[in-house]
Amino acid sequence: MSDDGLFFMGPDGTPIKLDDLPPCGFKDWQPRHKAMVVAAVRHGLITVDQACARYDLSIEEYLCWYQCYSPQPRLALR
């Protein structure tokens, strides 16, 4: 089974595919890159383990990214 058809919709409505993620071994991390990796994991494009292997991250480092760049639930107004 090929993963060529897998994608998720970015915040601007653009489809994001695996090829759109930073390349393996990427080192020039900016917040938008980290947010894109977190979104790719959240939407099932890659797994946490794949992200950590692809970008040489510890699980703790990925979880730090997740806390910073994952949407936070909003409290409902009463």
N, C-alpha and C positions, 0 to 999 in steps of 0.2 A: 504494500500500500504506500503510495507516494504522499508526501506532505505538501506538495506543490500548491494545492488548493486551499490550504489552511490560511486564515487571516482573521484579523479583528479590525473593527472600525476605530480609527484614531479620533482624538477629540475634535478634529476639524472635519470628520466624516470621510477621511481618506482611508482606504483599506491598508492595513499594515501586515506585511508578510515577513517570513523569516529573513528574506534577503534585505529587508528594510532595517533590521536590527543592526547595532554596531557589529563589526566583524569580530571573529574569534581573536583573543589576545589584545583587544582594544585597550588603550592606556590613557587616552586623553578625555577622561570622564567629565562631563558637564551634567548639571541637573536634568536636562532634557533627555540625555542618554539613559541615565539611571531610571527615570520615570518610564521610558519606553520599555526597558527590560522588565520592570515590575508589572507594567500593564500586560506585556506578553505572557508572563507567568499567570497573572490573574485571569486572563482570557483563554488559557490553555494552549497557546501557541507553542510554548516550551515549558518544561517542568522546572521546579526549583533546582533539582540536581543537574539538569542540562545547563541552566543558566550559570550555576556555580562552576561547572566544568568548563564551559565555553569562555567564561570571563575570569577564571582563576580566582573565584571568590570563596571565602569561608561562608558557612551558613549564617554565622553571626553578622557578617558584613551585608549579606543579602537581606537579612531581617531588618537591619538598620535602614537600608534603602526602602524596604517595604513600609516601615513606619513613617518615613519621610514623604514618600511619593504615592502611597495608596490613598484613595479617597476615604475620608473619615465620615462616619455616619453623623448625620445632623440630628440634634434633639428636636422632637416635635414640639411645636408651640401648643400650649394648653389654653 
